[in-house]
Amino acid sequence: MNQKTDFSDKTYLIVDDFVSMLALLRGMLRSFGAVHLDQARNGVEAIALMERKRYDVVLCDYNLGHGKDGQQVLEEARHRSLIGVDAIFMMVTGETSRERVMGAVEYTPDTYLTKPFTIKMLKSRLLQLFERKSNLGGVEQALLATNHDSALAELNARIAENPRNRTDLLRLKADICLTTSRHREAMAIYDEILADDALDWAHLGRGRILFQQKHYDEAHGVFARLLDSNPNFILAYDWLAKTQVAEQSFDEAEQSLQQALRLSPRNLDRQRRLGDLALQREDSQTAEAAFEQAVALGRHSVLNHPVLYVGLAKSKSLNKNSSQALKVAGEIHKRFIDHLEAAIYEASATAFIKRQEGDAKGATAALQAAERSLASLGGGMSARLALEMLMTWFRAGETEKASVLLQQSVANHHDDQEFLTEVVRICHDTGLAQQADQDIRQIEQYIVQINRSGKRLIEEGDYEAAIELLHDAAENMPGNKTFNLNAAKAWLIKMESRGASAEGIQTVRRYLARVRTSAPHDWRLADSQSRLRQLAPKT
């Protein structure tokens, strides 16, 4: 292996708030032959550089002074796909506290290098990682283009060569299969891995698929056994808690989250989920503590969201601190100026607080403000907001509005099992749990029936009937991404067979625009967009 070439043809980003450490790392990398070096003094600078340029290697310190820390840089880089599967993210730190180490490790850096370290240690670690990542360039290019079929084809070609990093490639393939709902393929990979080695991540993957397939008892067993063998496997606590929510074992779910947070308290989403469960159980002290942590963690996080402030405001209200609760609710529009749904969250929180104060007039005014803001969205609503408004209507006694929203939400997110379990959780104490279960089953059956009929008509060449059937379904459920994608697919197949038409192109554009709004990262969207560009190059 030519070590000079290995280092000289790659791009590097060094992130540290100390000039002396930046100089030290820069000098080490240059001594290895590195040429293309950039540096950042804080997390904001690091993210800005990653937005403009793809780096092969990021060496990031954990403590970066005020603002984002290294964990939050990695969190955002992963969340926004600013670094690819072929890139190396190395966390460089002098941190030794368990909670910070566990927090950073949760976001899966490729390695964790603790200060002090030698130049030999750094070089050895990088060379090992270069070898592990050496055959992932084609996969990354396909993923950047959101072409999962090409990514899987690239992986299959690499796996067939039986390289030293075969297990890493199989794990990545399984992750892509999970992302694209290819559950049978993913399960086959996990079974193959587990036949030779009892790797925790493969067991976790099996459990996740069982959860998605609603085999909650089996999933529960997988996660419980994982934790028996490895009590520090934090992700298993998260998935056990999700399964316990699906089983409506809410006390047990809260205990699982608390155990995970004892090991790693710096996880924003886990704090939020604990807060939600505690609020449901009217454990307002636990809820307030969890949301306080979540809000603090969110200040410099890409995962910051108005729902954290709503939870904190509600908790404070339940704890008889109305003035502080209103203050927190009032911060939402200031902190989320560009968030389209911020005004609705603020109004919902305010309605809750006013109702707790016994101010019926103030609660009604806040609910009316929420409805006006909802109307301005033009019918679109995120999954999180749908959950919030379900709770809001239930608590306000607006059962008819809650029932309508329940049906719409289930229809729009029928294939999101985590969302559906949250819907059932919210409905549990409202008297509508049975209706939620019934709506979920009926809508799932309806969607399967329509999609099967549409597929059969396309196979028979009856494009007009398929288009009419799927068009009606998409118009009845405009927020349902599956119906919109399948209606678009029917038009695309017709035009590929019989020639493009202005009507068809315009209609497909409308369907895909709906999906881009509700699910911009849906893996099926890229294929339809690519096919549309072939028919209408300017699209």
Residue pairs with C-beta under 8 A, 6 or more apart in sequence:
1 127
1 131
3 32
3 33
3 127
4 33
5 33
6 33
6 127
6 130
7 29
7 32
7 33
7 34
7 126
8 33
8 34
8 35
10 34
10 36
10 56
10 57
11 36
11 38
11 53
11 54
11 55
11 56
11 57
12 29
12 34
12 36
12 37
12 38
12 55
12 56
12 57
12 58
12 59
13 38
13 39
13 40
13 46
13 49
13 50
13 55
13 57
13 58
13 59
13 60
14 22
14 25
14 26
14 29
14 37
14 38
14 39
14 40
14 59
14 60
15 39
15 40
15 41
15 42
15 43
15 45
15 46
15 58
15 59
15 60
15 61
15 64
15 70
15 73
16 22
16 25
16 39
16 41
16 60
16 61
16 64
16 92
17 41
17 42
17 61
17 63
17 64
17 65
18 61
19 41
21 61
22 39
22 41
25 59
25 92
26 37
26 39
28 119
28 122
28 123
29 37
30 37
31 119
32 123
32 126
38 49
38 53
38 55
40 46
40 48
40 49
41 64
42 64
42 65
42 66
42 67
42 68
43 64
43 67
43 68
43 69
43 70
43 72
43 73
43 300
44 67
44 68
46 58
46 60
46 68
46 73
47 68
47 73
47 76
47 77
47 82
49 55
50 58
50 77
50 82
50 83
51 82
54 83
54 84
54 87
55 83
55 87
56 86
56 87
56 88
57 87
57 88
57 90
57 126
58 77
58 83
58 87
58 88
58 89
58 90
59 90
59 92
60 70
60 73
60 74
60 89
60 90
60 91
60 92
61 70
61 91
61 92
61 93
62 69
62 70
62 71
62 91
62 92
62 93
62 94
62 95
62 100
62 104
63 69
63 70
63 93
63 94
63 95
64 70
64 73
67 300
68 76
68 300
68 301
69 300
70 91
70 93
70 104
71 100
71 103
71 104
71 107
71 266
72 300
72 301
72 302
74 89
74 91
74 104
74 107
74 109
75 107
75 301
75 302
75 303
76 82
76 301
76 302
77 83
77 89
78 107
78 108
79 302
79 303
80 302
81 143
81 144
83 89
84 136
84 140
84 143
84 144
85 133
85 136
85 139
85 140
85 143
85 172
86 133
86 136
86 137
86 139
86 140
87 133
87 140
88 110
88 111
88 126
88 129
88 130
88 133
89 109
89 110
90 109
90 110
90 111
90 112
90 113
90 125
90 126
90 129
91 104
91 109
91 111
91 112
91 113
92 113
92 115
92 117
93 100
93 104
93 112
93 113
93 114
93 115
94 114
94 115
94 116
95 101
95 104
95 114
96 114
98 263
99 264
99 265
99 266
100 266
101 112
102 234
102 263
102 264
102 266
103 264
103 265
103 266
103 267
104 112
105 112
106 234
106 235
106 264
106 267
110 129
110 132
110 133
111 125
111 129
113 121
113 122
113 125
131 164
131 165
132 165
132 168
134 165
135 158
135 161
135 163
135 165
135 169
136 158
136 172
138 154
139 151
139 154
139 155
139 158
139 172
142 148
142 150
142 151
142 153
142 154
143 151
143 176
145 526
146 521
146 523
146 525
146 526
147 526
147 527
147 530
148 176
148 179
148 180
148 523
148 526
149 527
151 176
152 173
152 176
152 177
155 169
155 172
155 173
155 176
156 173
158 169
159 166
159 169
159 170
159 173
163 169
167 193
167 199
170 189
170 192
170 193
171 193
171 201
171 202
173 189
174 186
174 189
174 190
174 202
174 205
176 182
177 183
177 185
177 186
177 189
178 186
178 205
178 208
178 209
179 523
180 523
181 212
181 415
183 209
183 212
183 213
186 205
186 209
187 206
187 209
189 202
189 205
190 202
190 203
190 205
190 206
190 209
191 206
193 199
193 202
194 202
194 203
194 206
198 229
200 226
200 229
200 230
200 233
200 236
203 222
203 225
203 226
204 222
204 223
204 226
204 233
204 235
204 236
204 239
206 222
207 219
207 222
207 223
207 226
207 236
207 239
207 243
208 219
208 239
210 216
210 218
210 219
210 222
211 219
211 239
211 242
211 243
211 246
211 417
212 417
214 246
214 417
216 243
216 246
216 247
217 247
219 239
219 243
220 240
220 243
220 244
220 247
223 236
223 237
223 239
223 240
223 243
224 240
226 233
226 236
227 233
227 236
227 237
227 240
230 236
232 263
234 260
234 263
234 264
234 267
237 256
237 257
237 259
237 260
237 263
238 256
238 257
238 260
238 270
240 253
240 256
241 253
241 254
241 256
241 257
241 260
241 273
242 253
242 418
242 421
244 250
244 252
244 253
244 256
245 253
245 277
245 421
245 422
245 425
246 417
246 421
246 424
248 424
248 425
248 428
248 433
250 277
250 280
250 281
250 425
250 428
251 281
253 277
254 274
254 277
254 278
254 281
254 283
254 286
257 270
257 273
257 274
257 277
258 274
260 267
260 270
261 267
261 270
261 271
261 274
264 270
265 271
265 293
266 297
267 297
268 294
268 297
268 298
268 301
268 303
268 304
268 308
269 303
271 290
271 291
271 293
271 294
271 297
272 290
272 291
272 294
272 307
272 308
272 311
274 286
274 287
274 290
275 286
275 287
275 288
275 290
275 291
275 294
275 311
275 312
275 315
276 287
276 311
278 284
278 286
278 287
278 290
278 315
279 287
279 311
279 314
279 315
279 318
280 425
280 426
280 428
280 429
282 318
284 315
284 318
284 319
285 319
287 311
287 314
287 315
287 318
288 312
288 315
288 316
288 318
288 319
290 311
291 308
291 311
291 312
291 315
292 312
294 308
294 311
294 312
295 308
295 309
295 312
298 304
298 305
298 308
304 335
305 336
305 384
306 332
306 335
306 336
306 339
306 341
306 342
306 345
306 346
307 345
307 384
307 388
309 328
309 329
309 331
309 332
309 335
309 345
309 349
310 329
310 332
310 345
310 348
310 349
310 388
312 328
313 325
313 326
313 328
313 329
313 349
313 352
313 353
314 325
314 349
314 352
314 353
315 325
316 322
316 324
316 325
316 328
317 325
317 352
317 353
317 356
317 357
318 356
322 353
322 356
322 357
325 349
325 353
326 350
326 353
328 349
329 346
329 349
329 350
329 353
330 346
332 342
332 345
332 346
332 349
333 342
333 343
333 346
336 342
340 377
341 373
341 377
341 381
341 382
341 385
343 369
343 370
343 373
344 370
344 373
344 374
344 377
344 385
344 388
344 389
345 385
345 388
347 366
347 367
347 369
347 370
347 373
348 366
348 370
348 388
348 389
348 392
350 362
350 366
350 369
351 363
351 364
351 366
351 367
351 370
351 392
351 396
352 363
352 392
352 395
354 360
354 362
354 363
354 365
354 366
355 363
355 395
355 396
363 396
367 392
367 396
367 398
370 389
370 392
374 381
374 389
379 478
379 479
380 479
380 517
380 518
381 389
381 409
381 479
383 409
383 412
383 413
383 416
383 419
386 405
386 408
386 409
386 412
386 413
387 409
387 419
387 422
387 423
387 426
389 405
390 402
390 405
390 406
390 409
390 423
390 426
390 427
391 426
393 399
393 401
393 402
393 405
394 402
394 426
394 427
394 430
394 432
399 432
402 430
402 432
403 432
403 435
406 423
406 427
406 432
406 435
406 436
406 439
407 439
407 443
408 479
409 419
409 423
410 420
410 423
410 436
410 439
410 440
410 443
411 443
411 477
411 479
411 480
412 477
412 479
412 480
412 481
412 518
413 419
413 420
414 420
414 440
414 443
414 444
414 447
414 480
414 482
415 482
420 440
423 436
423 440
424 433
424 436
424 437
424 440
427 433
427 435
427 436
447 480
447 482
447 483
450 469
450 470
450 473
450 483
451 482
451 486
453 469
454 466
454 469
454 470
454 486
454 490
457 463
457 465
457 466
457 469
458 466
458 490
458 493
463 490
463 493
463 494
463 497
463 498
464 494
466 490
467 487
467 490
467 491
467 494
470 483
470 486
470 487
470 490
471 487
471 507
473 480
473 483
473 486
473 487
474 480
474 483
474 484
474 486
474 487
474 511
474 514
477 483
478 484
478 514
479 514
479 518
481 514
481 515
481 518
481 519
481 522
484 511
484 512
484 514
484 515
485 511
485 512
485 515
485 522
485 524
485 525
485 528
487 507
487 511
488 507
488 508
488 511
488 512
488 515
488 528
488 532
489 528
491 504
491 507
491 508
491 511
492 508
492 528
492 531
492 532
492 535
494 504
495 501
495 504
495 505
495 535
496 531
496 534
496 535
500 535
500 536
504 535
505 532
505 535
505 536
505 539
508 528
508 532
509 532
509 539
512 525
512 528
512 529
512 532
515 522
515 525
516 525
519 525
529 539
532 539
533 539
